[in-house]
Amino acid sequence: MLKLENVWKTFNRGTVNEKVALQCLSLEMKEGDFVTVIGGNGAGKSTMLNAIAGVFGVDSGSICIDGVDVTNLPEYKRAQYIGRVFQDPMMGTAATMQIEENLALAARRGKTRTLRAGITKADRELYREQLKILDLGLENRMTAKVGLLSGGQRQALTLLMATLQRPKLLLLDEHTAALDPKTAAKVLDATQRIVEKDNLTTLMITHNMRDAIAYGNRLVMMYEGHVVVDVAGEEKKNLTVEHLLNLFSQASGSDEVSDKMVLS
């Protein structure tokens, strides 16, 4: 479902601020894979997601989604394959619109607009059932303005909107980092339910090593723009934070682990 092959990306080339963000990055994901991605600051995690989404072009290498080479496609053309949730809960929703109106926008993404009623009775029933998955009581507040919701509720709604049309690939860029621990746990549980229900191929970046171990069927760790640890199956199920740090040290040849990784 996703294939990155020998991807390189350098920012500010030829200047004193030159930064090699991705180097010789290769990663393959099968349909239905739920891969968690972890690494220190500057490891290239978000740069990888932005490269996949087409926020910027890569210097070399190729990116394929569901067998389609999207390397040279602009961001808006890749959007038909991708659902994405950002770190900032305010980015994925329209605050002045109602919950049901936000969901209607997501449901019609990429479709031809008509003069028919924006939200039908059948639409409302569908949205109500989808909102129940979040277990936040939002199905009883469908006409409430999104701006009145908490950050966690907005992020959960953004997640639902990003997955409403069952994208080929779901990208989660530290989507619980701005939430308090209790709310983050609820959003992660909702993520797990949605991904499992629709068998979505998912790439989730996190700074929390315990979450990286607990969720998904595969874990990769990045260092200096490429993958240095890749574990799946029984090996992932048996992982501990200490074991993961040891794997990182062996694979990277470095004992440097960022404070944020450890403290998370």
C-alpha positions in Angstrom: 0.0 0.0 0.0 3.0 2.3 0.6 6.5 2.0 -0.8 9.3 4.5 -0.2 12.4 3.7 -2.1 15.8 5.4 -1.5 14.2 8.8 -0.7 16.5 11.8 -0.1 15.5 15.3 1.0 17.9 18.2 1.8 16.7 21.6 3.0 18.6 24.9 2.3 21.1 23.1 0.1 24.3 25.0 -0.4 23.8 27.4 2.5 25.1 27.4 6.1 21.7 26.1 7.1 21.8 23.0 4.9 20.1 20.1 6.6 19.8 16.5 5.3 16.4 15.6 6.6 15.9 12.2 4.8 18.7 10.0 3.5 18.3 6.7 1.7 14.9 6.2 3.3 13.2 3.0 2.3 9.9 1.7 3.9 7.2 -0.7 2.7 3.8 -1.2 4.2 1.2 -3.8 3.3 -2.5 -3.2 3.2 -3.9 -3.1 6.7 -0.5 -2.4 8.4 -0.6 -0.1 11.4 2.9 1.2 11.8 4.0 3.4 14.7 7.0 5.6 14.1 9.3 6.9 16.8 12.6 8.8 17.0 14.3 11.8 18.5 13.8 15.4 17.4 15.2 15.9 13.9 15.1 12.2 13.1 13.0 12.9 10.0 9.6 11.6 11.1 7.4 14.6 10.2 9.5 15.2 7.1 8.7 11.7 5.9 5.0 12.3 6.4 5.2 15.6 4.6 7.1 13.9 1.7 4.4 11.2 1.4 1.6 13.8 1.5 3.3 15.9 -1.2 3.8 19.0 1.0 7.2 19.3 -0.8 9.0 17.3 -3.5 11.9 15.0 -2.7 15.4 15.3 -4.2 15.5 11.7 -5.3 13.9 8.3 -4.8 10.3 7.3 -5.3 7.0 7.2 -3.4 4.2 4.8 -4.4 0.7 4.5 -2.9 -1.4 1.5 -3.7 0.8 0.8 -6.8 0.6 4.4 -8.1 3.8 6.4 -8.4 2.9 9.7 -6.7 6.5 11.0 -6.5 5.8 13.9 -8.8 2.2 14.5 -8.1 1.2 17.8 -6.3 -0.3 17.6 -2.8 -3.9 18.2 -4.0 -3.7 15.2 -6.3 -2.4 12.9 -3.6 -5.2 13.9 -1.3 -7.5 11.4 -2.9 -5.3 8.6 -1.4 -4.6 10.1 2.0 -6.3 11.0 5.2 -4.3 13.0 7.7 -4.5 14.2 11.3 -2.1 16.9 12.5 -0.7 17.6 16.0 -2.8 20.8 16.3 -6.4 20.0 17.2 -7.5 23.2 15.5 -6.2 22.4 12.1 -8.7 19.7 10.9 -12.1 21.3 11.5 -14.0 24.5 10.8 -14.8 26.1 14.1 -17.8 28.2 13.1 -19.6 25.2 11.5 -21.6 22.5 13.2 -20.4 19.0 13.9 -22.7 17.6 11.2 -21.6 20.2 8.7 -18.0 19.4 9.2 -18.8 15.7 8.7 -20.7 16.6 5.5 -17.7 18.4 4.1 -15.5 15.4 4.8 -18.1 13.0 3.3 -18.2 15.1 0.0 -14.5 15.5 -0.3 -13.5 15.0 -3.9 -17.1 14.5 -5.1 -19.1 16.7 -7.5 -21.1 19.3 -5.8 -24.9 19.5 -6.6 -27.9 21.7 -5.6 -29.4 18.9 -3.5 -29.9 19.2 0.3 -26.5 19.4 2.0 -27.4 17.0 4.8 -30.2 14.5 4.4 -31.9 12.4 7.1 -29.9 9.4 6.0 -26.7 11.4 6.3 -27.5 12.4 9.8 -28.1 8.8 10.8 -24.8 7.8 9.3 -23.0 10.6 11.1 -24.6 9.7 14.4 -23.5 6.1 14.1 -20.0 7.1 13.2 -19.8 9.6 16.1 -20.8 6.8 18.5 -17.5 5.1 17.7 -15.6 7.9 19.4 -17.5 7.3 22.7 -17.5 11.0 23.6 -21.2 11.7 23.4 -20.9 13.9 20.3 -23.7 12.0 18.6 -26.0 13.9 20.8 -24.5 17.3 19.9 -24.5 17.2 16.2 -25.7 20.8 15.7 -23.2 22.2 18.2 -20.5 24.6 16.8 -17.2 22.8 16.6 -15.5 25.8 18.2 -17.3 25.0 21.5 -15.7 21.6 21.7 -12.6 20.8 23.8 -9.2 20.1 22.0 -9.6 16.4 22.5 -13.1 16.4 21.1 -12.0 18.4 18.1 -9.1 16.0 17.5 -11.4 13.0 17.7 -13.7 14.6 15.2 -10.8 15.4 12.9 -9.8 11.7 13.1 -13.3 10.7 12.1 -13.4 13.2 9.2 -10.0 12.0 7.9 -11.3 8.4 7.8 -14.9 8.9 6.7 -14.1 7.9 3.1 -11.7 5.1 4.1 -8.4 6.5 2.6 -5.8 4.3 1.1 -3.3 5.6 3.7 -4.0 7.3 7.1 -1.2 9.6 8.3 -1.2 10.5 12.0 1.4 13.2 12.9 1.7 13.1 16.7 -2.1 13.6 16.8 -2.3 13.2 20.6 0.8 15.3 21.5 -1.2 18.5 22.3 -3.7 16.7 24.5 -3.7 15.9 28.2 -2.9 12.2 29.1 -6.5 11.1 29.8 -7.8 12.7 26.6 -4.9 11.4 24.6 -5.7 7.9 25.7 -9.3 8.3 24.6 -8.3 9.5 21.2 -5.8 6.7 20.8 -8.5 4.1 21.7 -10.8 5.7 19.1 -8.0 5.5 16.6 -7.5 1.8 17.3 -11.2 1.1 16.9 -11.5 3.0 13.6 -8.3 1.5 12.1 -9.4 -2.0 13.0 -13.0 -1.5 11.8 -12.1 -0.3 8.3 -8.7 -2.2 8.1 -6.9 1.1 7.3 -3.3 1.2 6.4 -1.9 3.6 9.0 1.4 5.4 9.7 1.4 7.0 13.2 4.2 9.2 14.5 4.5 9.5 18.3 7.1 10.6 20.8 5.6 8.3 23.4 7.6 5.1 23.4 4.9 3.2 25.4 2.2 4.2 22.9 4.5 3.1 20.0 4.8 -0.3 21.6 1.2 -0.7 22.6 -0.5 0.3 19.3 -0.1 -1.2 15.8 1.3 -4.4 14.4 4.7 -2.9 13.6 7.2 -0.3 15.0 9.9 1.6 13.2 12.4 3.9 14.7 14.1 6.7 12.7 17.5 8.3 13.2 19.2 10.9 11.0 16.6 10.6 8.2 16.3 6.8 7.8 14.9 3.7 9.5 17.3 2.0 12.0 14.8 -0.2 13.9 11.9 -2.2 12.3 10.1 -4.8 14.4 6.8 -6.6 13.9 4.7 -9.5 15.1 5.8 -11.4 18.2 9.0 -9.4 18.6 6.9 -6.2 18.8 4.5 -7.7 21.3 7.3 -8.6 23.6 9.0 -5.2 23.4 9.8 -3.1 26.4 11.0 0.5 26.5 14.4 -0.7 27.8 14.7 -3.3 25.0 13.7 -0.7 22.4 16.4 1.7 23.6 18.9 -1.1 23.4 17.8 -1.9 19.8 18.2 1.8 18.9 21.7 2.0 20.4 22.8 -1.1 18.5 21.2 0.0 15.2 22.3 3.6 15.2 25.7 3.1 16.8 24.9 5.9 19.2 24.1 6.1 22.9 22.5 9.5 22.4 18.7 9.3 23.1 16.8 12.6 23.4 15.4 13.5 26.7 12.0 13.8 25.2 12.0 10.2 24.0 13.0 9.0 27.5 10.6 11.2 29.4 7.7 10.3 27.2 
